Amino acid sequence: MTVCSMRCFKKMRTELRIERGSAFFSTDFTRTLVTFFRLLLLTLLLASFMPRAQAADVVEITRYAIESGDEGYKLAASYSFDLNHDLDDAVQHGVPLYFTTEIELTRPRWYWFDEKAIVARQTSRLYYNVLTRQYHVSVGGSVQQSFATLDDALFLIRRPSRWVVAPRGALKVGQTYNVTLRMGMDRDYLPKPIQVNAFNNSDWRLSSNKKTFLYTAE
C-alpha cells in the first residue's frame, strides 16, 4: 500500500511539472509573439510618417537644333520646367537663381580619343527685386530685361534667343559630330550660405537629362 502510494505521488508530481512547463512555454511564446507584432506595427507607423525621398525636378529639352549662319554655329533650343515651392519661395525673397546651358560637339576618331570641336556654356540669371517688385533676367551677360510676372521672366529662360556656340570654321564642313546638350539650375552660383542646403536638398536640383543628337556641319 505504501509503495503504491509513493508511486502514485511521484506520477502526480511529474504530471504537474509537465503541465506547469507547458503553461509557462505557452505564456512565454504568446508574449514574444505579441511583442513582435507591436514592434512591427510601430515600424510601419514610423515609416508612414517619415518624409519620402523625392527625385530631382527635371528640365525637359523640347526643341534642339544647330543652325549655320554668317555669324557662326547657333544653338536653337527650348526648355520646359517649373519652379517648385522651395525655389519659388527663394526667388520671392530675393535669392538669384542661375540656369546654365552646356553644349559639346565631338567628332569620333578611330585611332585616338574623340575630338572635342566645341565646348560652350551660357548662364542666365533670374532675380526678383523686392523693392520694385519686378523680375529681372540677363542671359549670357547681356543687358538685363525686366518683367512684371515670374512667368514672363521664365519665358525668356525657357525659350532663349539663338546662341552662337562657335564661329565659322570651327567645324569641318561635311563632317558629322555628336552633340551633347544639358540645361539646368547652376547651384555653384548660389550665395555660399545657401549652397550648403542646396547641395543636400533634392528640392534645389533642377536639371535636364543629357540630350544627344548628330549634326553634319555645313
C-alpha positions as CSV (number, residue, x, y, z in Angstrom):
1,M,0.0,0.0,0.0
2,T,2.8,2.3,0.9
3,V,4.7,1.5,-2.3
4,C,1.6,2.2,-4.4
5,S,1.0,5.5,-2.7
6,M,4.6,6.6,-3.3
7,R,4.3,5.6,-7.0
8,C,1.1,7.5,-7.4
9,F,2.5,10.6,-5.7
10,K,5.6,10.6,-7.9
11,K,3.4,10.2,-11.0
12,M,1.2,13.1,-10.0
13,R,4.2,15.3,-9.3
14,T,5.7,14.6,-12.7
15,E,2.4,15.4,-14.5
16,L,2.1,18.6,-12.5
17,R,5.6,19.7,-13.6
18,I,4.8,18.9,-17.2
19,E,1.6,21.0,-17.1
20,R,3.4,23.9,-15.4
21,G,6.2,23.8,-18.1
22,S,3.6,23.7,-20.9
23,A,1.8,26.6,-19.4
24,F,5.0,28.5,-18.9
25,F,6.0,27.8,-22.6
26,S,2.6,28.8,-23.9
27,T,2.6,32.1,-21.9
28,D,6.2,33.0,-22.9
29,F,5.6,32.3,-26.6
30,T,2.4,34.4,-26.6
31,R,4.3,37.3,-25.0
32,T,7.0,37.1,-27.6
33,L,4.5,37.0,-30.4
34,V,2.6,40.0,-29.1
35,T,5.9,42.0,-28.7
36,F,6.9,41.1,-32.3
37,F,3.6,42.4,-33.7
38,R,3.8,45.5,-31.6
39,L,7.3,46.3,-32.9
40,L,6.1,45.6,-36.5
41,L,3.2,47.9,-36.2
42,L,5.4,50.6,-34.7
43,T,7.8,50.3,-37.6
44,L,5.1,50.6,-40.1
45,L,3.7,53.7,-38.4
46,L,7.1,55.4,-38.3
47,A,7.7,54.6,-41.9
48,S,4.4,56.2,-42.9
49,F,5.3,59.4,-41.2
50,M,8.9,59.7,-42.4
51,P,9.4,62.1,-45.3
52,R,9.9,60.3,-48.5
53,A,12.8,61.0,-50.7
54,Q,11.8,62.8,-53.9
55,A,13.5,62.8,-57.2
56,A,15.0,65.9,-58.5
57,D,12.8,68.1,-60.7
58,V,13.5,67.6,-64.4
59,V,14.0,70.2,-67.2
60,E,12.7,68.8,-70.5
61,I,14.5,69.8,-73.6
62,T,11.6,70.3,-76.0
63,R,13.5,71.6,-79.1
64,Y,17.1,71.4,-80.1
65,A,18.9,72.2,-83.4
66,I,22.2,73.7,-84.6
67,E,21.9,76.3,-87.4
68,S,24.7,77.5,-89.6
69,G,24.9,81.2,-90.4
70,D,27.3,84.1,-91.2
71,E,28.0,84.7,-87.5
72,G,28.8,81.0,-86.9
73,Y,27.0,78.0,-85.5
74,K,24.0,78.8,-83.4
75,L,22.0,76.7,-80.9
76,A,18.3,76.9,-81.2
77,A,16.7,75.3,-78.1
78,S,13.6,75.4,-75.9
79,Y,13.0,74.0,-72.5
80,S,10.0,73.1,-70.3
81,F,10.2,73.3,-66.5
82,D,8.6,74.9,-63.4
83,L,10.0,76.1,-60.1
84,N,8.9,74.0,-57.2
85,H,7.8,75.6,-53.9
86,D,11.2,76.0,-52.4
87,L,12.8,77.6,-55.5
88,D,9.8,79.9,-56.0
89,D,9.9,80.9,-52.3
90,A,13.7,81.6,-52.7
91,V,13.1,83.9,-55.7
92,Q,10.3,85.8,-53.9
93,H,12.8,86.5,-51.1
94,G,15.4,88.0,-53.5
95,V,17.7,85.0,-53.9
96,P,19.0,84.9,-57.5
97,L,18.8,81.7,-59.5
98,Y,21.2,80.8,-62.3
99,F,20.5,78.5,-65.2
100,T,23.4,77.1,-67.3
101,T,23.2,75.5,-70.7
102,E,26.1,73.3,-71.7
103,I,26.8,72.1,-75.2
104,E,29.6,69.9,-76.6
105,L,30.3,68.7,-80.1
106,T,32.7,65.9,-80.6
107,R,34.0,64.0,-83.7
108,P,34.8,60.3,-83.4
109,R,38.3,59.2,-84.3
110,W,39.1,55.5,-84.6
111,Y,42.8,56.0,-83.8
112,W,42.5,58.3,-80.8
113,F,40.1,59.9,-78.3
114,D,37.1,61.8,-79.8
115,E,38.0,65.3,-80.9
116,K,36.2,68.0,-78.9
117,A,35.4,70.5,-81.5
118,I,33.2,72.8,-79.4
119,V,32.6,73.1,-75.7
120,A,30.5,76.1,-74.7
121,R,28.4,77.3,-71.7
122,Q,25.8,80.0,-71.3
123,T,24.3,81.1,-68.0
124,S,21.1,83.0,-67.4
125,R,20.4,84.9,-64.1
126,L,16.9,85.3,-62.6
127,Y,16.5,87.8,-59.9
128,Y,13.5,89.4,-58.1
129,N,13.8,93.0,-56.7
130,V,11.7,93.0,-53.6
131,L,11.5,96.9,-53.5
132,T,10.4,97.4,-57.1
133,R,8.5,94.1,-57.3
134,Q,10.0,93.3,-60.7
135,Y,11.7,90.2,-62.0
136,H,15.0,90.6,-63.9
137,V,16.7,88.2,-66.4
138,S,20.1,88.5,-68.0
139,V,21.2,85.9,-70.5
140,G,24.9,85.3,-71.0
141,G,25.9,88.6,-69.5
142,S,23.6,90.5,-71.9
143,V,21.5,93.6,-71.0
144,Q,19.2,92.9,-68.1
145,Q,15.5,92.7,-69.0
146,S,12.7,93.4,-66.5
147,F,9.3,91.7,-66.2
148,A,6.2,92.2,-64.1
149,T,5.5,88.5,-63.5
150,L,7.6,85.4,-62.8
151,D,6.1,83.5,-65.8
152,D,7.1,86.3,-68.2
153,A,10.6,86.2,-66.8
154,L,10.8,82.4,-67.0
155,F,9.6,82.5,-70.6
156,L,12.9,84.2,-71.6
157,I,14.9,81.3,-69.9
158,R,12.7,78.6,-71.3
159,R,12.8,79.9,-74.9
160,P,16.1,81.9,-75.2
161,S,17.3,83.6,-78.3
162,R,19.6,81.6,-80.7
163,W,23.0,81.5,-79.2
164,V,26.3,81.5,-81.2
165,V,28.3,78.5,-79.8
166,A,31.2,78.7,-82.2
167,P,32.4,80.8,-85.1
168,R,32.6,79.8,-88.7
169,G,35.5,77.4,-89.4
170,A,35.3,75.7,-86.0
171,L,33.8,72.7,-87.6
172,K,34.8,70.8,-90.7
173,V,32.2,71.0,-93.4
174,G,30.6,67.6,-94.3
175,Q,31.8,66.0,-91.0
176,T,29.3,64.5,-88.6
177,Y,29.5,65.5,-85.0
178,N,28.0,64.0,-81.8
179,V,26.2,66.8,-79.9
180,T,25.5,66.6,-76.2
181,L,23.2,69.2,-74.6
182,R,22.3,69.8,-71.0
183,M,20.4,72.6,-69.2
184,G,19.7,73.1,-65.5
185,M,19.9,75.3,-62.4
186,D,23.5,76.0,-61.5
187,R,23.9,75.8,-57.8
188,D,27.6,76.8,-58.0
189,Y,26.4,80.5,-58.4
190,L,24.2,80.5,-55.3
191,P,25.2,82.5,-52.3
192,K,27.6,80.5,-50.1
193,P,25.2,80.1,-47.0
194,I,22.5,78.7,-49.3
195,Q,24.9,76.3,-51.2
196,V,25.2,74.1,-48.1
197,N,21.5,73.3,-48.1
198,A,21.1,73.3,-51.9
199,F,23.7,70.6,-52.4
200,N,22.0,68.3,-49.9
201,N,18.4,69.0,-50.8
202,S,16.7,67.4,-53.8
203,D,14.2,70.4,-53.9
204,W,17.2,72.5,-55.1
205,R,18.0,70.2,-58.0
206,L,16.5,71.2,-61.3
207,S,18.3,69.8,-64.4
208,S,17.8,68.0,-67.7
209,N,19.0,64.7,-68.8
210,K,21.6,64.5,-71.5
211,K,20.2,65.2,-74.9
212,T,22.4,63.7,-77.7
213,F,21.9,64.0,-81.4
214,L,24.0,64.2,-84.6
215,Y,24.9,67.2,-86.6
216,T,26.6,67.4,-90.0
217,A,28.5,70.6,-90.4
218,E,27.5,72.9,-93.3
